[in-house]
Amino acid sequence: MNTVNTVTRGKQTGRQSGKQPSLAQLRAFAAVAEHLHFRDAAAAIGMSQPALSGAVSALEEALGVQLLERTTRKVLLSPAGERLAVRAKAVLDAVGELMEEAEAVRAPFTGVLRLGVIPTVAPYLLPSVLRLVHERYPELDLQVHEEQTSSLLEGLSGGRLDLLLLAVPLGVPGVTELPLFDEDFVLVTPEEHWLGDRQDVPREALKELPLLLLDEGHCLRDQALDICREAGRTEGAPVTTTAAGLSTLVQLVAGGLGVTLLPRTAVAVETGRDPALTTAYFADPAPVRRVALAMRAGAARQDEFEEFASALRGALRGLPVRLAG
């Protein structure tokens, strides 16, 4: 009992003496809070296990609270540790943002840029994006992550991603959209289909067609369904959802299972290889989607991202799209 009281008094004295936690101590504690294992936590942050244990003990001394419950087999967070782990992570995240902002001010278009892209954009726009980065921003370390929209937005809000390339509008608070272009949707049909090769397909033709769509979770599926509803398609009209990607989707069309909608930028890549496919274009106004870059509102690299969006619009001039102003 006397030992416990001595430790407690020592911690209180440490707090009263005005000691401040260091970033190394916070980083060590956050790692232990995440892994609940000293060896794994030490390996994760590149610190020796004794040094990590000492850093956590020093943090407990500085704060005057016990953060961990240590046993021979495992490590647990104390009630205070659970509360302060959240605060420690917030402090470390804020410091990371501070460093990113300093780096961006010091040298734009250098360091890492983590770009998230949706699957219905990536194959058709990435060649232009990569060429632009290679030619104009050779010091930029571009890292590409292809994911569905919901996952990309989570990554953006959580700081895992810096910039997104996807279809908008998103309608998400705290996200700023930088429009790149609008593109029409094209109807893809089997060869000899009665709508094939037409240049003036009315939207109403979608009412009863056997439509093939992407799986749940793809924004292109939702956009296609919105187009069909606008055309007067009823909820009971058959919609077959059997494809995880556009390449599979057009193969199903070539096999005679139905028709589908493709964004104009995907047409050459996805239909040019198969003579069993035919394309048709809608009468004005054609159904359309907008593609944009998206960033966190007030991002430290906002000026850099806006300049990147402007440069990317120029790099996309050869595509069958209408560039944003």
Disulfide bonds with the S-S distance in Angstrom:
none
